[in-house]
Amino acid sequence: MNMNKKIILDASALLTLLHEEPGHEQVEKALPNAIISAVNVSEVIAVLTNIGISFEEAENMAFEFVDEIIPFDAKQASEAAFLRKETKSYGLSFGDRACLSLTKLQHAEALTADKTWGRLKLEGIKIHVIR
């Protein structure tokens, strides 16, 4: 992982950090250059509230580590839609494609805990799987 480039966090990467799961050290190292899509922040908050954390605490946890949250815009929407065809057979979600589209548009590198992403071969998108 090139620590001089922007790192786009997938929801799974941020959740790995928040739960101090295996691979969280790699996420910590990436934080100075990390950004995240608002779509992925929404996923993180949803997962945290689903396991019983209050909405306010979940929101604070999701916002605590990443300084820059990128709104989901029209360019990302188009790119995420385009990626559906290439990722459908891997079962990627809309949130996954939102992360990947932001990665491509920012000329960045994606950081994820989702092992499936390691099998992806997407032009213009570099992916690092943390475990």
N, CA, C and O of each residue as an XYZ file, in Angstrom:
524
protein
N       0.853     -1.174      0.000
C       0.000      0.000      0.000
C       0.898      1.237      0.000
O       1.834      1.343      0.794
N       0.602      2.145     -0.884
C       1.373      3.382     -1.003
C       0.799      4.410     -0.030
O      -0.277      4.958     -0.268
N       1.507      4.669      1.053
C       1.002      5.579      2.082
C       1.042      7.045      1.657
O       0.585      7.911      2.403
N       1.578      7.337      0.474
C       1.560      8.709     -0.027
C       0.310      8.985     -0.850
O       0.016     10.139     -1.163
N      -0.426      7.939     -1.202
C      -1.669      8.091     -1.962
C      -2.848      8.136     -1.013
O      -2.765      7.695      0.133
N      -3.946      8.678     -1.510
C      -5.182      8.615     -0.745
C      -5.608      7.162     -0.621
O      -5.470      6.374     -1.557
N      -6.123      6.828      0.539
C      -6.625      5.490      0.807
C      -8.134      5.614      1.034
O      -8.587      6.380      1.884
N      -8.891      4.854      0.264
C     -10.346      4.860      0.416
C     -10.723      3.665      1.278
O     -10.456      2.521      0.910
N     -11.337      3.927      2.415
C     -11.741      2.858      3.313
C     -13.094      2.291      2.914
O     -14.051      3.031      2.687
N     -13.157      0.985      2.833
C     -14.425      0.293      2.716
C     -15.028      0.240      4.123
O     -14.305      0.345      5.114
N     -16.339      0.078      4.208
C     -16.991     -0.035      5.513
C     -16.371     -1.153      6.332
O     -16.200     -1.009      7.543
N     -16.031     -2.268      5.690
C     -15.449     -3.406      6.412
C     -14.114     -3.037      7.056
O     -13.805     -3.526      8.143
N     -13.332     -2.199      6.418
C     -12.047     -1.778      6.978
C     -12.266     -0.919      8.220
O     -11.601     -1.118      9.236
N     -13.184      0.025      8.146
C     -13.452      0.877      9.309
C     -14.033      0.051     10.452
O     -13.686      0.279     11.611
N     -14.904     -0.895     10.149
C     -15.459     -1.765     11.187
C     -14.374     -2.633     11.815
O     -14.411     -2.892     13.018
N     -13.414     -3.081     11.021
C     -12.291     -3.852     11.548
C     -11.519     -3.020     12.571
O     -11.125     -3.524     13.623
N     -11.309     -1.759     12.256
C     -10.623     -0.856     13.176
C     -11.442     -0.653     14.449
O     -10.916     -0.759     15.557
N     -12.713     -0.367     14.287
C     -13.575     -0.078     15.438
C     -13.696     -1.266     16.384
O     -13.806     -1.086     17.596
N     -13.678     -2.469     15.841
C     -13.802     -3.682     16.655
C     -12.443     -4.287     17.018
O     -12.373     -5.328     17.671
N     -11.365     -3.623     16.588
C      -9.996     -4.099     16.828
C      -9.835     -5.560     16.416
O      -9.273     -6.373     17.150
N     -10.337     -5.869     15.231
C     -10.237     -7.210     14.666
C      -8.901     -7.370     13.951
O      -8.197     -6.386     13.722
N      -8.543     -8.622     13.594
C      -7.298     -8.813     12.842
C      -7.268     -7.932     11.590
O      -8.230     -7.879     10.824
N      -6.147     -7.247     11.404
C      -5.989     -6.326     10.285
C      -6.193     -4.871     10.669
O      -5.924     -3.978      9.866
N      -6.668     -4.616     11.894
C      -6.944     -3.221     12.285
C      -5.689     -2.353     12.294
O      -5.771     -1.135     12.133
N      -4.518     -2.987     12.484
C      -3.267     -2.225     12.491
C      -3.007     -1.591     11.127
O      -2.518     -0.465     11.042
N      -3.337     -2.322     10.062
C      -3.155     -1.776      8.710
C      -4.071     -0.587      8.466
O      -3.693      0.374      7.796
N      -5.261     -0.660      9.007
C      -6.209      0.458      8.860
C      -5.674      1.661      9.627
O      -5.713      2.784      9.124
N      -5.179      1.437     10.832
C      -4.604      2.530     11.629
C      -3.489      3.241     10.876
O      -3.428      4.471     10.871
N      -2.610      2.478     10.243
C      -1.491      3.063      9.496
C      -1.975      3.916      8.324
O      -1.318      4.886      7.946
N      -3.111      3.557      7.756
C      -3.639      4.270      6.592
C      -4.406      5.539      6.964
O      -4.654      6.381      6.101
N      -4.777      5.685      8.213
C      -5.659      6.792      8.610
C      -5.198      8.191      8.215
O      -6.045      9.006      7.850
N      -3.908      8.521      8.265
C      -3.527      9.884      7.876
C      -3.917     10.246      6.436
O      -4.118     11.421      6.129
N      -4.025      9.251      5.561
C      -4.387      9.504      4.163
C      -5.763      8.954      3.805
O      -6.129      8.918      2.631
N      -6.519      8.529      4.801
C      -7.783      7.845      4.539
C      -8.957      8.798      4.353
O      -9.105      9.796      5.058
N      -9.778      8.448      3.379
C     -11.070      9.096      3.183
C     -12.094      7.975      3.005
O     -11.739      6.816      2.792
N     -13.354      8.343      3.096
C     -14.416      7.342      2.996
C     -15.638      7.969      2.341
O     -15.893      9.165      2.476
N     -16.371      7.150      1.642
C     -17.618      7.603      1.023
C     -18.706      7.721      2.089
O     -18.742      6.940      3.040
N     -19.572      8.681      1.925
C     -20.717      8.829      2.831
C     -21.571      7.561      2.822
O     -22.186      7.220      3.832
N     -21.610      6.865      1.692
C     -22.364      5.610      1.600
C     -21.776      4.589      2.573
O     -22.518      3.885      3.259
N     -20.464      4.507      2.633
C     -19.817      3.540      3.514
C     -19.925      3.928      4.981
O     -20.006      3.054      5.844
N     -19.929      5.218      5.275
C     -20.169      5.669      6.647
C     -21.572      5.247      7.074
O     -21.773      4.809      8.208
N     -22.532      5.375      6.180
C     -23.901      4.946      6.473
C     -23.933      3.454      6.801
O     -24.621      3.033      7.731
N     -23.189      2.661      6.040
C     -23.118      1.218      6.311
C     -22.546      0.948      7.700
O     -23.065      0.103      8.429
N     -21.498      1.648      8.064
C     -20.868      1.458      9.364
C     -21.852      1.778     10.481
O     -21.992      1.004     11.427
N     -22.528      2.905     10.378
C     -23.503      3.293     11.403
C     -24.621      2.254     11.492
O     -25.053      1.902     12.589
N     -25.082      1.771     10.360
C     -26.149      0.756     10.347
C     -25.702     -0.522     11.051
O     -26.459     -1.094     11.835
N     -24.479     -0.971     10.777
C     -23.971     -2.190     11.417
C     -23.844     -1.987     12.925
O     -24.232     -2.855     13.707
N     -23.307     -0.853     13.323
C     -23.120     -0.583     14.751
C     -24.451     -0.505     15.496
O     -24.579     -1.043     16.596
N     -25.427      0.154     14.909
C     -26.734      0.246     15.579
C     -27.433     -1.115     15.587
O     -28.191     -1.424     16.506
N     -27.177     -1.909     14.578
C     -27.782     -3.240     14.498
C     -27.272     -4.161     15.608
O     -27.974     -5.089     16.011
N     -26.064     -3.915     16.101
C     -25.530     -4.748     17.182
C     -25.801     -4.133     18.560
O     -25.271     -4.598     19.569
N     -26.632     -3.082     18.592
C     -27.086     -2.539     19.866
C     -26.436     -1.257     20.332
O     -26.730     -0.789     21.432
N     -25.572     -0.679     19.540
C     -24.960      0.600     19.903
C     -25.948      1.710     19.570
O     -26.597      1.676     18.525
N     -26.059      2.689     20.453
C     -26.995      3.786     20.215
C     -26.618      4.540     18.943
O     -25.454      4.554     18.542
N     -27.605      5.161     18.319
C     -27.346      5.896     17.084
C     -26.285      6.968     17.299
O     -25.364      7.099     16.494
N     -26.408      7.733     18.377
C     -25.451      8.812     18.645
C     -24.040      8.275     18.815
O     -23.092      8.837     18.266
N     -23.890      7.189     19.572
C     -22.566      6.611     19.772
C     -22.021      6.020     18.466
O     -20.836      6.160     18.162
N     -22.888      5.366     17.706
C     -22.470      4.786     16.422
C     -21.991      5.880     15.467
O     -20.983      5.723     14.778
N     -22.719      6.974     15.438
C     -22.336      8.102     14.585
C     -20.986      8.668     15.017
O     -20.126      8.940     14.179
N     -20.803      8.844     16.319
C     -19.521      9.350     16.828
C     -18.379      8.411     16.484
O     -17.300      8.857     16.094
N     -18.612      7.109     16.625
C     -17.577      6.124     16.312
C     -17.215      6.164     14.829
O     -16.039      6.110     14.469
N     -18.223      6.260     13.980
C     -17.993      6.260     12.535
C     -17.230      7.502     12.078
O     -16.435      7.434     11.140
N     -17.465      8.620     12.728
C     -16.834      9.878     12.327
C     -15.496     10.125     13.018
O     -14.746     11.007     12.598
N     -15.185      9.376     14.053
C     -14.018      9.645     14.889
C     -12.678      9.517     14.165
O     -11.780     10.326     14.397
N     -12.526      8.525     13.301
C     -11.210      8.201     12.764
C     -10.902      8.772     11.391
O      -9.733      8.903     11.027
N     -11.916      9.111     10.630
C     -11.697      9.561      9.255
C     -12.049     11.039      9.152
O     -13.172     11.451      9.445
N     -11.070     11.822      8.731
C     -11.261     13.267      8.665
C     -12.112     13.716      7.485
O     -12.788     14.742      7.557
N     -12.078     12.950      6.398
C     -12.764     13.393      5.180
C     -13.786     12.354      4.723
O     -13.442     11.218      4.394
N     -15.049     12.774      4.712
C     -16.148     11.944      4.230
C     -16.641     12.578      2.938
O     -17.054     13.737      2.918
N     -16.592     11.803      1.862
C     -16.923     12.322      0.537
C     -18.388     12.052      0.215
O     -18.820     10.899      0.238
N     -19.159     13.097     -0.084
C     -20.552     12.882     -0.483
C     -20.634     12.043     -1.767
O     -19.764     12.129     -2.634
N     -21.673     11.248     -1.867
C     -21.896     10.433     -3.063
C     -22.510     11.329     -4.126
O     -23.601     11.865     -3.930
N     -21.822     11.497     -5.249
C     -22.295     12.427     -6.277
C     -22.636     11.702     -7.575
O     -22.592     10.473     -7.646
N     -22.973     12.474     -8.589
C     -23.410     11.920     -9.871
C     -22.305     11.109    -10.553
O     -22.589     10.063    -11.137
N     -21.060     11.568    -10.490
C     -19.961     10.821    -11.119
C     -19.773      9.466    -10.447
O     -19.585      8.450    -11.116
N     -19.827      9.464     -9.112
C     -19.710      8.200     -8.392
C     -20.887      7.279     -8.712
O     -20.719      6.068     -8.851
N     -22.061      7.858     -8.825
C     -23.258      7.067     -9.148
C     -23.092      6.366    -10.489
O     -23.399      5.181    -10.620
N     -22.613      7.092    -11.469
C     -22.406      6.506    -12.796
C     -21.334      5.427    -12.758
O     -21.507      4.356    -13.341
N     -20.237      5.700    -12.082
C     -19.146      4.722    -12.001
C     -19.587      3.477    -11.235
O     -19.259      2.360    -11.636
N     -20.326      3.656    -10.138
C     -20.825      2.507     -9.369
C     -21.770      1.658    -10.211
O     -21.754      0.430    -10.127
N     -22.586      2.312    -11.016
C     -23.492      1.577    -11.903
C     -22.703      0.792    -12.947
O     -23.027     -0.359    -13.238
N     -21.680      1.410    -13.502
C     -20.827      0.744    -14.485
C     -20.144     -0.484    -13.873
O     -20.003     -1.515    -14.532
N     -19.729     -0.368    -12.626
C     -19.023     -1.461    -11.953
C     -19.936     -2.652    -11.644
O     -19.446     -3.750    -11.381
N     -21.227     -2.448    -11.673
C     -22.145     -3.551    -11.352
C     -21.931     -4.740    -12.274
O     -21.881     -5.883    -11.819
N     -21.804     -4.475    -13.557
C     -21.631     -5.556    -14.523
C     -20.343     -6.339    -14.230
O     -20.329     -7.568    -14.296
N     -19.279     -5.625    -13.911
C     -17.984     -6.263    -13.674
C     -17.898     -6.975    -12.325
O     -17.048     -7.848    -12.148
N     -18.756     -6.621    -11.376
C     -18.646     -7.182    -10.023
C     -19.827     -8.057     -9.627
O     -19.816     -8.664     -8.556
N     -20.835     -8.130    -10.469
C     -22.061     -8.869    -10.122
C     -21.775    -10.312     -9.739
O     -22.337    -10.813     -8.765
N     -20.915    -10.987    -10.486
C     -20.634    -12.396    -10.215
C     -19.919    -12.602     -8.877
O     -19.864    -13.724     -8.375
N     -19.374    -11.536     -8.298
C     -18.702    -11.615     -7.004
C     -19.634    -11.244     -5.842
O     -19.251    -11.342     -4.676
N     -20.839    -10.826     -6.165
C     -21.826    -10.496     -5.143
C     -21.581     -9.185     -4.423
O     -22.023     -9.010     -3.287
N     -20.885     -8.265     -5.065
C     -20.614     -6.988     -4.411
C     -21.884     -6.159     -4.240
O     -22.761     -6.151     -5.104
N     -21.960     -5.474     -3.130
C     -23.119     -4.645     -2.807
C     -22.974     -3.249     -3.413
O     -21.927     -2.897     -3.956
N     -24.025     -2.482     -3.309
C     -23.980     -1.085     -3.728
C     -22.899     -0.335     -2.945
O     -22.156      0.460     -3.520
N     -22.812     -0.586     -1.641
C     -21.793      0.064     -0.819
C     -20.384     -0.277     -1.274
O     -19.502      0.582     -1.289
N     -20.177     -1.539     -1.646
C     -18.876     -1.953     -2.171
C     -18.546     -1.166     -3.435
O     -17.437     -0.660     -3.601
N     -19.528     -1.077     -4.314
C     -19.306     -0.365     -5.576
C     -19.137      1.136     -5.354
O     -18.434      1.798     -6.118
N     -19.771      1.674     -4.323
C     -19.569      3.092     -3.993
C     -18.118      3.329     -3.581
O     -17.506      4.318     -3.986
N     -17.576      2.426     -2.783
C     -16.170      2.530     -2.367
C     -15.248      2.408     -3.568
O     -14.321      3.203     -3.724
N     -15.494      1.429     -4.409
C     -14.644      1.216     -5.581
C     -14.737      2.364     -6.576
O     -13.736      2.739     -7.187
N     -15.926      2.921     -6.741
C     -16.066      4.046     -7.674
C     -15.306      5.262     -7.153
O     -14.662      5.964     -7.932
N     -15.372      5.517     -5.861
C     -14.631      6.634     -5.274
C     -13.125      6.395     -5.421
O     -12.368      7.323     -5.705
N     -12.704      5.160     -5.227
C     -11.294      4.808     -5.389
C     -10.817      5.144     -6.799
O      -9.761      5.750     -6.979
N     -11.595      4.751     -7.784
C     -11.209      4.997     -9.171
C     -11.182      6.489     -9.480
O     -10.232      6.986    -10.084
N     -12.214      7.193     -9.071
C     -12.313      8.622     -9.390
C     -11.264      9.465     -8.663
O     -10.855     10.513     -9.162
N     -10.833      9.015     -7.497
C      -9.822      9.744     -6.720
C      -8.395      9.300     -7.085
O      -7.425      9.843     -6.555
N      -8.266      8.316     -7.987
C      -6.950      7.757     -8.329
C      -6.239      7.331     -7.051
O      -5.070      7.645     -6.826
N      -6.986      6.604     -6.221
C      -6.524      6.214     -4.897
C      -6.377      4.696     -4.825
O      -6.364      4.008     -5.846
N      -6.267      4.194     -3.610
C      -6.196      2.763     -3.362
C      -7.259      2.410     -2.334
O      -7.451      3.136     -1.359
N      -7.951      1.293     -2.550
C      -9.010      0.856     -1.637
C      -8.435     -0.062     -0.569
O      -7.526     -0.851     -0.828
N      -8.978      0.056      0.633
C      -8.596     -0.801      1.744
C      -9.853     -1.482      2.257
O     -10.817     -0.814      2.630
N      -9.847     -2.822      2.278
C     -11.029     -3.584      2.656
C     -10.654     -4.810      3.469
O      -9.514     -5.272      3.428
N     -11.619     -5.329      4.203
C     -11.465     -6.608      4.903
C     -12.194     -7.711      4.146
O     -12.183     -8.866      4.572
N     -12.818     -7.371      3.043
C     -13.603     -8.319      2.254
C     -12.680     -9.117      1.327
O     -12.174     -8.588      0.337
N     -12.470    -10.381      1.655
C     -11.545    -11.235      0.890
C     -11.941    -11.365     -0.574
O     -11.077    -11.539     -1.434
N     -13.213    -11.284     -0.864
C     -13.698    -11.398     -2.243
C     -13.046    -10.355     -3.143
O     -12.768    -10.625     -4.311
N     -12.804     -9.176     -2.605
C     -12.213     -8.103     -3.397
C     -10.831     -8.476     -3.924
O     -10.389     -7.934     -4.937
N     -10.150     -9.386     -3.252
C      -8.828     -9.808     -3.694
C      -8.843    -10.517     -5.041
O      -7.810    -10.616     -5.704
N      -9.997    -11.007     -5.444
C     -10.137    -11.690     -6.736
C     -10.539    -10.735     -7.861
O     -10.553    -11.125     -9.028
N     -10.862     -9.501     -7.521
C     -11.302     -8.538     -8.532
C     -10.134     -8.062     -9.381
O      -9.037     -7.823     -8.877
N     -10.382     -7.931    -10.643
C      -9.422     -7.352    -11.587
C     -10.134     -6.203    -12.284
O     -10.763     -6.393    -13.325
N     -10.033     -5.021    -11.711
C     -10.735     -3.854    -12.223
C      -9.736     -2.820    -12.705
O      -8.849     -2.400    -11.961
N      -9.886     -2.423    -13.932
C      -8.973     -1.446    -14.516
C      -9.019     -0.128    -13.746
O     -10.086      0.430    -13.491
N      -7.842      0.345    -13.390
C      -7.730      1.642    -12.722
C      -8.055      1.621    -11.239
O      -8.168      2.678    -10.617
N      -8.210      0.415    -10.652
C      -8.546      0.335     -9.228
C      -7.581     -0.620     -8.533
O      -7.512     -1.805     -8.860
N      -6.837     -0.079     -7.568
C      -5.903     -0.896     -6.779
C      -6.567     -1.197     -5.436
O      -7.063     -0.299     -4.755
N      -6.565     -2.470     -5.073
C      -7.256     -2.929     -3.866
C      -6.268     -3.628     -2.935
O      -5.436     -4.423     -3.371
N      -6.377     -3.314     -1.649
C      -5.588     -3.991     -0.606
C      -6.562     -4.656      0.353
O      -7.418     -3.996      0.943
N      -6.425     -5.961      0.503
C      -7.241     -6.733      1.434
C      -6.420     -6.907      2.716
O      -5.280     -7.367      2.660
N      -6.985     -6.545      3.859
C      -6.206     -6.495      5.090
C      -6.105     -7.817      5.839
O      -5.326     -7.943      6.783
N      -6.889     -8.796      5.418
C      -6.759    -10.111      6.080
C      -7.192    -11.216      5.156
O      -7.154    -12.387      5.533
